[in-house]
Amino acid sequence: MRPTNIYTPEDIYLKDRTGFNNGNLAYQYSIYRTLWKDDVELHADGLSSNPNLAEKINENYDVYVIPLADAFREDFRTSLRNYTNLIRKLKIPVVVTGVGLRANYEPQLEEGFTFDEDVTNFVKAVLEKSSKIGVRGQITADYLKKLGFNESTDYQVIGCPSLYTFGREIKIRDLHLTEHSSIAINASPISSEVAIQFLNNMITTYNDYNFIPQHLDEFHLMFAGGPDIASDIKGYPTNIEHKYYSEGRVKYFTNMPSWYNYVKNINFSIGSRLHGNVIPTIVGTPNVSFVQDARMRELASYHALTHITIDELANINDIQELLSKVDLKSAEKVQARNFDNYINFLDANGLDHIYKQDKNRKTAPLDELIQAIDFPASPEPISLLRSTEMLNRVSVAANLLKERHDYNTRYRVNLVNNQLTQLKKTNAEQSKKDQQKIAATQQENDQLKNELAQTKQKLQFTINKNHELTNKIRYYQGTLNRKSVKLTLNVANSLASFKKKISKK
């Protein structure tokens, strides 16, 4: 979706506008704000990686920009292959403005991954259409190096574009945390149990909090009260009866402006969601991230995000002790350097942007459009509604659930039909290629036959010439022999006559 799009909660409930995780909106917003100029049109493709769209893209666009998250992972292989096939068909530049590896905190790069070949093919396809690929951090850079690619020439560490949304400078406000401070907490269904326990303990003291989930199924839970979500982590909010939901302390944002506005006006953010704390960082709100995997580790390191590892967190008793161990303003110190490096990456790939003339620019053309739009805040959790409103919400959700099921069914049917069409097209193209190969082979055979016939003809001509030459030689030899015999007889006769003459004398 475009940053200027407004969708109702019902529409978000019905269709996946954010790629299942609304954190995806953060780095897309940054790309839009950086590239959107008065003479530039930017279009969102709805997360499509359909190779069949290549012809349309070639005809209508000058460059294809792909901002990705941790796309080097097992469950993204199909999409990665589709992107590879699509990119190979494109005739315009392709720029990947960030991509990363999903792996454990200590990734065993030397052991390799099941998706190594898919990643290799994808990167090679991109490099045929761009100067270099942008990666999120050093771990991903080391991974590509292990796959045989070269740093600086093939890839460049640029971090996540979301950190550059508002430019070259970050200013984190001072934190004076009290029991009355407003706090945003964030986590995911796969967060460490240590993290969830710490957050659950913290809000017993700091009870002016809101939980900020990012998965689409958590929006369904907040909006309609169900269905429950899956998580094996003890204490994680999986149903409407959990404290976060029952108290109505949940916010889910369907656009970036309202998300930015919310975190600007709170005192502190904490948790294990990357963009749940990146967004507070870029608007100046103090925050702390819990780092438990390679994805967050490399980004926290590159951007100097205020963070603590899960192992460290396990030995910390409360938030005050945690705050004594971190630097809340660490991200400020590397922002200018990282931003300049990012701009150099855009320049190397020939992407025009709003910072061409002034790297310290504060405003952007997109800002004027955003200010003119009244973006909706997070919908109220169903648990805060009056009984009649709650029943109406459930009724609406039930109808939407049926519609979504029908929509998904139609989508899957269309997807299968498209796949069949593509398969037929591929088979037809392959058959055509096979026929062309057969025709080319036949033409080559005919050419060889002609060349062989010509060679035989030349050889026969040579043989005939040889026969003629042999006959001539034999003729000349015969003639020479006859002449020699005649000459010899003549000489003999002459000598005999000469001898007689001498005898008579």
C-alpha positions in Angstrom: 0.0 0.0 0.0 1.1 3.6 -0.6 1.8 5.8 2.5 -1.1 8.0 1.4 -3.6 5.2 1.3 -6.3 5.1 3.9 -8.0 1.7 4.6 -10.8 1.1 7.1 -10.2 -1.5 9.8 -12.8 -3.6 8.0 -10.7 -3.5 4.8 -7.5 -4.4 6.8 -9.4 -7.2 8.4 -10.5 -8.5 5.0 -7.3 -8.1 3.1 -3.6 -8.3 3.9 -2.4 -4.8 3.0 0.9 -4.9 4.9 2.4 -8.3 4.1 1.0 -9.8 7.4 3.4 -7.5 9.4 2.7 -3.8 9.6 6.3 -3.2 10.4 6.8 -3.5 6.7 5.1 -0.2 6.3 8.0 1.5 8.1 10.8 1.0 5.6 8.5 1.4 2.7 7.5 4.8 4.0 11.1 5.8 4.2 11.7 4.8 0.6 8.7 6.8 -0.6 9.8 9.9 1.4 13.4 9.7 0.1 12.6 9.1 -3.6 9.3 11.0 -4.1 10.0 14.2 -5.9 7.8 16.5 -8.0 9.0 14.9 -11.2 8.9 11.3 -9.9 5.9 8.9 -9.7 6.1 6.0 -7.3 3.7 3.1 -7.4 3.2 0.2 -4.9 2.8 -3.2 -6.5 0.9 -4.8 -3.6 3.8 -7.1 -2.7 3.6 -8.9 -6.1 6.5 -10.9 -7.3 4.7 -12.3 -10.3 7.1 -12.9 -13.2 4.2 -12.5 -15.7 4.1 -8.8 -14.8 7.6 -8.2 -16.3 6.3 -6.9 -19.7 3.9 -4.4 -18.0 6.7 -3.2 -15.7 9.1 -2.8 -18.6 6.6 -0.8 -20.6 5.5 1.6 -17.8 8.4 2.1 -15.4 12.0 3.3 -15.4 13.3 1.5 -12.4 12.1 -1.3 -10.0 12.9 -0.7 -6.3 12.6 -3.6 -3.9 12.9 -2.8 -0.1 13.1 -6.2 1.7 13.4 -7.3 5.3 14.9 -10.7 6.3 14.0 -12.3 2.9 16.9 -14.8 3.0 14.9 -17.4 4.9 13.2 -20.8 4.4 9.6 -19.7 4.2 10.4 -17.0 1.6 12.0 -19.3 -0.9 9.0 -19.3 -3.3 8.8 -15.6 -3.3 12.5 -15.3 -3.8 12.4 -17.6 -6.8 9.5 -15.5 -8.2 11.5 -12.3 -7.8 14.5 -13.9 -9.5 12.4 -15.0 -12.5 10.7 -11.6 -12.6 14.1 -9.7 -12.4 15.6 -11.8 -15.1 12.8 -10.7 -17.4 13.0 -7.0 -16.6 14.9 -4.7 -19.0 15.0 -1.8 -16.5 17.4 -1.2 -13.5 16.5 -3.1 -10.3 17.6 -1.8 -6.9 17.3 -3.8 -3.7 17.4 -1.2 -0.9 18.0 -3.6 1.9 17.7 -7.3 2.5 18.8 -9.5 5.4 19.4 -13.1 6.6 17.1 -14.7 9.1 19.1 -17.0 11.4 19.9 -17.7 15.1 21.8 -15.2 17.2 25.0 -17.2 16.4 24.5 -18.2 12.8 26.5 -21.1 11.5 27.3 -19.6 8.2 29.9 -22.3 7.3 27.2 -25.0 7.5 25.1 -23.3 4.9 21.3 -23.1 4.6 18.7 -24.9 2.5 18.0 -21.6 0.6 21.7 -20.9 -0.4 21.0 -21.6 -4.1 17.9 -19.5 -4.1 19.8 -16.6 -2.6 22.7 -16.9 -5.0 20.4 -16.9 -8.0 18.5 -13.9 -6.7 21.6 -11.8 -6.0 23.1 -12.7 -9.4 19.8 -11.6 -11.1 19.8 -8.3 -9.2 23.5 -7.6 -10.0 22.8 -7.9 -13.7 20.4 -5.0 -13.3 22.1 -2.8 -10.7 25.5 -1.6 -9.4 25.3 -3.4 -6.1 22.8 -4.8 -3.6 22.1 -3.2 -0.2 22.2 -5.5 2.8 21.0 -4.9 6.3 24.1 -5.7 8.3 27.5 -7.4 8.6 26.1 -10.9 9.2 24.2 -10.8 5.9 27.4 -9.4 4.3 29.4 -12.3 5.7 26.8 -14.7 4.4 27.0 -13.3 0.8 30.8 -13.4 1.0 30.5 -17.1 1.9 28.3 -17.6 -1.2 31.1 -16.1 -3.3 30.1 -12.5 -3.7 32.5 -9.6 -3.2 32.0 -6.8 -0.7 31.9 -3.2 -2.1 31.5 -4.4 -5.7 28.6 -6.8 -5.3 27.0 -5.6 -2.0 27.2 -2.9 0.6 26.0 -2.8 4.2 23.4 0.0 4.5 21.3 -1.0 7.5 17.5 -0.6 7.3 16.1 2.4 5.3 13.5 3.0 8.1 16.3 4.6 10.2 16.8 7.2 7.5 13.1 8.2 7.2 13.5 11.7 8.5 17.0 12.3 7.4 20.6 12.6 8.6 19.9 13.4 12.3 18.3 11.6 15.2 17.7 13.3 18.5 16.6 11.1 21.4 14.7 12.8 24.2 15.9 12.5 27.8 14.0 9.9 29.9 12.7 10.5 33.4 10.8 7.3 34.0 8.2 7.3 36.8 5.2 5.1 37.7 3.0 7.6 35.7 5.1 7.4 32.5 3.4 6.3 29.3 5.1 3.2 27.9 4.7 1.2 24.7 5.7 -2.5 24.9 6.2 -4.8 22.0 6.8 -8.5 21.3 6.1 -11.2 18.9 4.7 -14.8 19.2 8.3 -16.1 19.0 9.8 -13.7 21.5 11.9 -15.2 24.3 10.0 -16.2 27.4 12.6 -14.2 29.3 11.4 -11.1 27.4 7.7 -11.7 27.9 8.2 -12.3 31.6 10.2 -9.1 32.0 7.4 -7.1 30.2 4.6 -8.7 32.2 6.5 -7.9 35.4 7.2 -4.3 34.4 3.6 -3.3 33.7 2.6 -4.2 37.2 4.5 -1.1 38.3 4.2 1.0 35.1 0.6 0.5 34.3 0.1 3.3 31.8 1.1 1.0 28.9 0.0 -0.1 25.5 0.9 -3.4 23.8 1.8 -2.8 20.1 1.6 -6.0 18.1 2.5 -6.2 14.4 1.1 -9.4 13.0 -2.2 -9.3 11.1 -3.7 -12.2 13.1 -3.1 -10.1 16.3 -5.2 -7.3 14.6 -8.0 -9.8 14.1 -7.7 -10.7 17.8 -7.9 -7.1 18.9 -10.6 -6.1 16.4 -13.0 -9.0 16.7 -11.9 -10.9 19.8 -10.6 -13.9 17.9 -9.6 -16.3 16.6 -6.8 -17.1 19.2 -3.3 -16.9 17.8 -0.6 -19.6 18.1 2.4 -19.2 20.4 4.4 -21.6 22.5 5.8 -18.8 24.7 4.4 -18.8 28.2 2.7 -15.6 29.1 2.4 -14.3 25.5 -1.0 -12.8 24.8 -2.8 -15.3 22.5 -6.4 -14.7 23.3 -8.8 -11.9 24.4 -8.7 -13.0 28.0 -5.0 -12.0 28.4 -4.4 -8.9 30.5 -3.3 -6.7 27.5 -6.6 -7.4 25.7 -9.0 -7.6 28.6 -7.8 -4.2 29.8 -8.0 -2.7 26.3 -4.3 -1.9 26.3 -3.6 -2.8 22.7 -3.0 -0.6 19.6 -2.6 -1.8 16.1 -1.6 0.8 13.4 -2.7 0.5 9.8 -0.7 3.6 8.6 2.6 5.1 9.5 1.6 8.7 10.3 -0.7 7.6 13.2 2.0 5.3 14.4 4.6 8.1 14.4 2.2 10.4 16.1 1.5 7.9 18.9 5.1 7.1 19.7 6.1 10.8 19.7 3.7 11.4 22.6 4.8 8.6 24.9 7.7 8.5 27.3 9.3 5.2 26.6 9.2 2.1 24.4 10.6 -1.4 25.1 10.4 -4.9 23.7 11.7 -7.4 21.2 10.1 -6.1 17.9 12.7 -4.4 15.7 10.4 -1.8 14.1 8.5 -1.5 17.3 11.6 0.3 18.6 13.0 1.7 15.3 9.9 3.9 15.0 10.4 5.5 18.4 14.1 5.9 17.6 13.5 8.0 14.5 10.9 10.3 16.2 13.2 10.8 19.3 11.5 8.6 21.9 13.8 6.7 24.3 13.6 2.9 23.8 15.4 -0.4 24.5 15.3 -3.5 22.2 15.7 -7.1 23.3 18.0 -8.8 20.8 17.6 -12.6 20.4 18.4 -13.4 16.7 20.9 -12.5 13.9 18.4 -10.2 12.2 18.1 -7.9 15.2 21.7 -8.4 16.2 23.2 -7.1 13.0 20.8 -4.1 12.8 21.2 -3.2 16.4 25.0 -3.3 15.9 25.1 -1.3 12.7 22.7 1.4 13.9 23.9 1.4 17.5 20.3 0.9 18.6 19.9 0.8 22.4 19.6 -2.9 23.1 20.4 -5.8 25.4 20.7 -9.5 24.7 18.3 -12.0 26.1 21.1 -13.6 28.0 21.9 -10.3 29.6 18.2 -9.6 30.3 17.9 -12.9 32.2 20.2 -11.5 34.9 18.4 -8.1 35.2 15.7 -7.6 37.9 13.8 -4.6 36.8 13.7 -1.7 34.3 15.7 0.7 36.5 18.6 -1.8 36.6 18.3 -2.3 32.8 18.4 1.5 32.2 21.6 1.7 34.2 23.4 -0.6 31.8 22.5 1.0 28.4 23.0 4.3 26.5 19.6 5.5 25.4 21.2 8.0 22.9 23.7 5.6 21.2 21.9 5.7 17.8 22.5 9.4 17.5 26.3 8.9 17.3 26.3 6.8 14.1 23.3 8.2 12.3 25.1 10.8 10.1 27.8 8.3 9.0 25.2 5.6 8.2 23.0 8.1 6.4 25.8 9.3 4.2 26.7 5.7 3.4 23.1 5.0 2.4 22.9 8.1 0.1 26.2 6.9 -1.5 24.5 3.6 -2.2 21.5 5.3 -3.8 23.8 7.4 -5.9 25.9 4.3 -7.0 22.7 2.8 -8.3 21.6 5.9 -10.1 18.5 6.6 -7.9 17.5 10.2 -7.7 16.4 11.4 -4.3 15.5 14.5 -2.3 18.9 14.8 -0.7 20.9 15.4 -3.9 21.5 19.0 -3.2 21.3 19.0 0.6 22.0 16.0 2.8 20.8 17.9 5.8 17.3 18.5 4.3 14.5 18.3 6.9 11.4 18.4 4.7 10.1 16.4 1.8 7.4 16.6 -0.9 5.6 13.7 0.8 5.3 15.6 4.0 2.8 18.1 2.5 0.6 15.3 1.2 0.7 13.5 4.5 -0.3 16.7 6.4 -3.3 17.1 4.3 -4.7 13.7 5.1 -6.6 12.8 8.3 -5.2 9.3 9.1 -7.2 7.1 11.4 -5.7 6.1 14.7 -5.7 2.5 15.9 -9.2 1.1 16.2 -10.6 0.5 19.7 -10.0 -3.0 21.0 -13.3 -4.9 21.1 -12.9 -5.3 24.9 -13.5 -1.6 25.3 -16.7 -1.4 23.4 -20.2 -1.4 24.9 -22.2 -4.6 24.6 -24.2 -3.4 21.6 -21.1 -2.1 19.8 -19.3 -5.3 20.7 -22.1 -7.4 19.2 -22.1 -5.3 16.1 -18.3 -5.6 15.8 -18.6 -9.4 16.1 -21.4 -9.5 13.5 -19.3 -7.4 11.1 -16.2 -9.5 11.7 -18.2 -12.7 11.1 -19.4 -11.4 7.7 -15.9 -10.2 6.9 -14.4 -13.6 8.0 -16.8 -15.3 5.5 -15.9 -12.8 2.8 -12.2 -13.2 3.5 -12.6 -16.9 3.3 -14.4 -16.5 -0.1 -11.8 -14.0 -1.2 -8.9 -16.3 -0.2 -10.6 -19.1 -2.0 -11.0 -17.0 -5.2 -7.4 -15.8 -4.7 -6.2 -19.4 -4.5 -8.3 -20.5 -7.5 -6.9 -17.5 -9.5 -3.5 -18.3 -8.3 -3.8 -22.0 -9.4 -5.3 -20.8 -12.7 -2.5 -18.4 -13.2 0.1 -21.1 -12.4 -1.6 -23.4 -14.9 -1.6 -20.6 -17.5 2.0 -19.9 -16.8 2.8 -23.6 -16.9 1.0 -23.9 -20.3 2.8 -20.8 -21.5 6.1 -22.2 -20.2 5.4 -25.5 -21.9 4.4 -23.7 -25.1 7.5 -21.6 -25.0 9.6 -24.6 -24.3 7.9 -26.5 -27.1 8.6 -23.6 -29.4 12.2 -23.5 -28.3 12.4 -27.2 -28.8 10.9 -26.8 -32.3 13.3 -24.0 -33.0 16.2 -26.2 -31.8 15.0 -29.1 -34.0 14.7 -26.7 -37.0 18.1 -25.3 -36.3 19.5 -28.8 -36.0 17.8 -29.8 -39.3 19.2 -26.7 -40.9 22.6 -27.5 -39.6 22.3 -31.1 -40.9 21.2 -29.8 -44.3 24.1 -27.4 -44.4 26.5 -30.2 -43.4 25.0 -32.4 -46.1 25.5 -29.7 -48.7 29.0 -29.1 -47.5 29.6 -32.9 -47.7 28.2 -33.1 -51.2 30.3 -30.1 -52.2 33.3 -31.8 -50.7 32.6 -35.1 -52.5 32.1 -33.1 -55.7 35.5 -31.4 -55.2 37.0 -34.7 -54.3 35.6 -36.4 -57.4 36.8 -33.5 -59.4 40.3 -33.9 -57.9 40.1 -37.7 -58.5 39.1 -37.1 -62.1 41.9 -34.6 -62.6 44.3 -37.1 -61.1 43.0 -39.7 -63.5 43.5 -37.3 -66.4 47.0 -36.5 -65.1 47.8 -40.2 -64.7 46.6 -40.9 -68.2 48.6 -38.0 -69.6 51.6 -39.2 -67.7 51.1 -42.7 -69.1 50.5 -41.2 -72.6 53.6 -39.1 -72.4 55.5 -42.1 -70.9 54.3 -44.3 -73.8 55.1 -41.7 -76.3 58.4 -41.1 -74.8 59.1 -44.8 -74.7 58.2 -45.2 -78.4 60.3 -42.2 -79.3 63.2 -43.6 -77.2 62.9 -47.0 -79.0 62.7 -45.4 -82.4 65.6 -43.1 -81.5 67.6 -46.1 -80.3 66.9 -48.0 -83.5 67.9 -45.0 -85.6 71.1 -44.6 -83.6 71.8 -48.3 -83.9 71.1 -48.3 -87.6 73.3 -45.2 -88.0 76.1 -46.9 -86.1 75.8 -50.1 -88.0 75.9 -48.1 -91.3 78.8 -46.2 -90.0 80.7 -49.3 -89.1 80.1 -50.8 -92.6 81.5 -47.7 -94.1 84.6 -47.9 -92.0 85.1 -51.6 -92.8 84.9 -50.9 -96.5 87.6 -48.4 -96.2 
